[in-house]
Amino acid sequence: IGFWMGGFLTFALPLIELFPQYQWYNPLNQTYFDWSREDACASDNWQVNWDDERSIHNWISDLDLYCTEKWMIGLFGSMYFFGYLIGAIAFVNLSDMHGRKIWTRVSYVLHTVSFASIIFISNLYSRYAFIFLWGFIGAVRWSVSYTTGCEFLLKKHQIYSSAITQMINAWV
C-alpha cells in the first residue's frame, strides 16, 4: 500500500494538466465553433465545450487556469519530479542510518498531509509547494516502504512479491 498510494496523483498528472476544448461564440449567427486555446484566450467570446471528451473538470477548471501560461501548468509535474529528485538525494541512506519503521511512518503521515493539502487548498502557489512536498516525501515512502515490505517476507517469496508489486504498479 505504501508503494502504490502515490499513484493517485502521479499517474493522473497528464489529466490534471489537460486543457479543455475551447469554443468561440460568433455573435452574428449566434453559434459556437471549436477554437484553439490561443485563439480563444485572445478573445472574450469563448467558453469551454464540456461535451468534448478532452474537457474534464481538473485543476485547469478548479483554479481557473484556462488562459494561464503553459509553463505554469507544466510546473505541476515539474515540481513533483523535482521534489522526488531532491528527496531521493537527501534521503538516500536515511532509513539505513535511523531505521526504516520510523521513516515509513513519517512518510505516510507527511504524504497524507500533503495529499489532503493538494486537494483542499485552492491557491496555485500552495499547490506547487505541496506537490513538491508530495514528490519529496514520495522518494522516501516508495523506496523505504518497498524495502521494508521485502524484508518482512521469506527469501523465497521476495521475488514473487516484487514481481506482483511491479505488475500492479504498471497496471494502476
Stockholm file with secondary structure:
# STOCKHOLM 1.0

chainA/1-172         IGFWMGGFLTFALPLIELFPQYQWYNPLNQTYFDWSREDACASDNWQVNWDDERSIHNWISDLDLYCTEKWMIGLFGSMYFFGYLIGAIAFVNLSDMHGRKIWTRVSYVLHTVSFASIIFISNLYSRYAFIFLWGFIGAVRWSVSYTTGCEFLLKKHQIYSSAITQMINAWV
#=GR chainA/1-172 SS CTTTTTHHHHTTHHHHTCCCCEEEEETTTTEEEEECHHHHHTSSSEEECTTSTTCCCSHHHHTTCTTSCHHHHHHHHHHHHHHHHHHHHHTTTHHHHHCHHHHHHHHHHHHHHHHHHHHHCCCHHHHHHHHHHHHHHHHHHHHHHHHHHHHTSCHHHHHHHHHHHHHHHHHC
#=GC SS_cons         CTTTTTHHHHTTHHHHTCCCCEEEEETTTTEEEEECHHHHHTSSSEEECTTSTTCCCSHHHHTTCTTSCHHHHHHHHHHHHHHHHHHHHHTTTHHHHHCHHHHHHHHHHHHHHHHHHHHHCCCHHHHHHHHHHHHHHHHHHHHHHHHHHHHTSCHHHHHHHHHHHHHHHHHC
//
